[in-house]
Amino acid sequence: MNFTLKIWRQANRTAKGHFVDYQVTDIQPDMSFLETLDVLNEHLVLIGEDPVYFDHDCREGICGACSLFINGRPHGKGEGTTTCQLYMRRFRDGETIVVEPFRAKAFPVIKDLTVDRSAFDQIIQAGGYVSCHTGGVPDGNAIPIPKEDADMAMDAASCIGCGACVAACKNASAMLFVAAKVSQLALLPQGKVEAKRRAQAMVAKMDELGFGNCTNTYACHAVCPKKISVSHIARLNRLFLGGKITRPWKRNE
């Protein structure tokens, strides 16, 4: 298979970027999209050109590092997949594929297709943990938790923080990511104690970092590789508003 890759090239976050067309040939249908970029980079290195910079790590759909905007969609076509799980057989032979970085104020471009997603780390540091004393690690099943709650907490915890929800949202909102990280703790006994304070702290940090507001278009859920439910956003809103009513959170707490 042969393709034309129309790739965004940008030297750094302050430089002016532009698209560059590259031809890749003899691509096997079962190759992943990242392997295709590897083939391109090997060729660019051989001819003395600067390779295309992009993020990757596990290449197993676990880490969320492979964040690319492909043909107008985060991670490309298909549901429940990351870029590293996107195979070239999903494209037509001879197709032109447009590849861009995730675009959001809170995700500045580092170089080419690589963006700085450390804003997610700052949101987690603002409250995505249990800080109250809950004792030692209990034996399995020692704390009775309804299966429905346990399943929902596990579903929320499956979020890999790739940022596809932000890239798909017209407001670059991080609500689905924040909601998943809040829900995975709020649904369990150890996390309920600080649930309202956690929601207020993480939302405040999200706003501070420049993420937009949620307008419930569900684009985030549509592109999420782990299919995180938007119902978690409703839970986040309830906790956030409940905290505002019962005990407003202060930044110095």
N, C-alpha and C positions, 0 to 999 in steps of 0.2 A: 504494500500500500504506500502511496505517496501523498504528502500533505504540504500545504503552505501554512506555516506558523506565523501569524501576525502578532509579534510579541512587543510588549511595552518595555522600552529601555530607558532607564533614568539613573544617572551616575550617583546621585545622593538626594537627600530630602529637599535640598534647596535648588537643585538643578532643574532645568526644564526638560521634561521627558518627551518621548515620541515613539511611534510604532516603527518596527523594522520587520520586513518580510524575510523569512528563511524557508528554504526548501529542505524537506527531509524525505528520503527515499528508502525503499526496501524495508518499511516498517511492518513488523508482523502483527496480525490482528490481535494476538493474545498478549502483546506488550502493554504495560500500563502507560499512562500519560507521562509519568515521571521518567520512565525508561526511555520514552521518546525524546524528552528533554535531555536526558543523558547522552543519547546518540547525537543530538544537535551540538551539545557542548564539547563532546569529543572531537567533532569536526571543526568547531570554532578554535579549539586549542591547537589542533594540527596546523591550521592555516594562520596561526598567530593572532587571532582576535580574542577579545575579552569574552569569556563564557557568560551565559545568562545566569544571574543569581536567583535562586528560589529556595524556599525552605523545605526541608524533609527530615525525617528521622526514622521512625519505625517502619514505614511503608506497609503497615498492616491495618490501617484505619483506626489506630488506638490513640496516637499522640496528638493529632489535630494540627500538626505543623504544616502539612501540605495544603496551604490555603491559597488557591488560585481562582481567579474569576475567568471562566472559560465560556466563550460564546454568550456572554451576558448572564451567566449563572454561577454562583459560588460552587466550586468543586465540579462544575460541568453538568451535563445531562445525566438523568437517572436519579432515583430516590434512594435515600439511606446509604449514600456512598461518599467517601472522601476522594480527593484527587488521585491518591495513590491506588485507589480501587477502581478507577475509571480506565477501562480498556479501550484500545484503539478500534476494536470492532464496532464500537458504538458510533463511529464516524464513517462517512462515505469516503471511498477512495477518491483522492483528488480534492477533497474539501479544504477550504480555508478556515483555519481555527484561530480565533482571536483570544489572546491570553493577556490578562491584566492583573495587577495586584488588587487586593481588597482596598476599596476606597472609603475612608472615613477619617474625620478630623482626629479622632483618638488613635488611629492606626497610621501614623506617618510612614511614608516610604523610606526604607533604608537604602536599598539599591535594587533596581529592576523590579522583580516580582516579590521581593522580600519586604515585609512591613514590620514595624515595631508593635507587637501586641502585648507589651508589658503592662498596658493599662488594665488588662484582665487580672494580672497578678496584684496590682494595687487594690482592685476591688475586693479580691479575696482577703488581702491583708487588712482591709477595713473592717471585716467582720465575719468572714467565711470560715469560722472555727468555733469550737466550744471552749470557753475560757473558765466556766464555773467548775467547781470541784464536784465531780461525779463519782469519785472513788476509783478503785482499780478496775481492770478489765474484767467484766463478769463472764461467767461460763456461758456457753452457747445456750440460748433459749431461757436464760435465767430471768430476763426481763420480758414479760409477756407483751408482744406487739402484734396487733391484728395483721393478718396476712395482707390485707388490702393496703394498709399503711406501709408495710415493709416493701411491698412491690412498687408502690408509687415512689418511695424513697430511693429504691434501687434504680428505677427508671430515671429519676432526676440526677442521680449520681453518675449516670452513664454519659453525661455531658463531657465532651473532651476539650471544650474551650477553643475550638478552631476559629471562631469569629464569623462563620458563615451567616449567622443570624444578623449580625451587624452589617455585613456586606450586602445582604438582600434587602434590608429595611430602608425605605426611602428617607427615614430620619436618622439612619445609622444608630438605632437604639440597641442597647445591650440588655434589654429587659428579659429576654428569654434566658440568657446566660445567668444573669443575677437571680432570676426566679428559680432556676434549677439548683443553684448553689444554696439558696435560702431554703428551698423545699427539702432537699436531701437531709438537712439537719432538723428543720422544724417539724417534720413528720415523726421524728423519733424522740423518746423521752428525754435523752440527754440534751437534745437541742432545743426543746420547747421553752426552757427557762429563759433563754436569751433571744427567742424568736423575733419579738417585736423590735428590740434594740438592734439586732443584727440587720433586719430589713431596712431600718432607717439609716444605719451607718453605711450599708453597701449602696443604697440608692443615692445617698448624699455624695459618695465618692464617684459613682457613675456620672452624676450631673456635673461634678467638679471637673472631671476628665474630658468633658465635651461630647459625651454621647447624647443622642437625641431622645425624644419622647416616643412612647408607644402609641400607635393609632389603630391597633387591632386589625391590620390587614392580613395577618397570619402568614406573611411571606417568610418569616423566620422559621416557622414550623415546616413550611414546604421544602426548604433547602437544608434543614438540619440533618446531618448524616446519622444522628442517633434518634431522630424523630421525637425530640422532646416535646411534650404536649404544652400547648398554650394555657392549659388549665393551671399550670404552675404560676403563670403571671397573675391570674386571679387571686391565688393564695398570697403571693407577694403583696398585692395591693391591699388585701384584707389585713395582713400583718402590719404593713406600713401605716395605714390609716388608723388601725386600732392602737398602735403605739403613739400616734399623734394625739389621740383622744385621751388615753389613759395616762401617758407619761412621755411628753416630748423628749426626744433624745438630744443631748448636747454633745458637741464635738469633743470637748475635753473630758468626757466620761471614760 
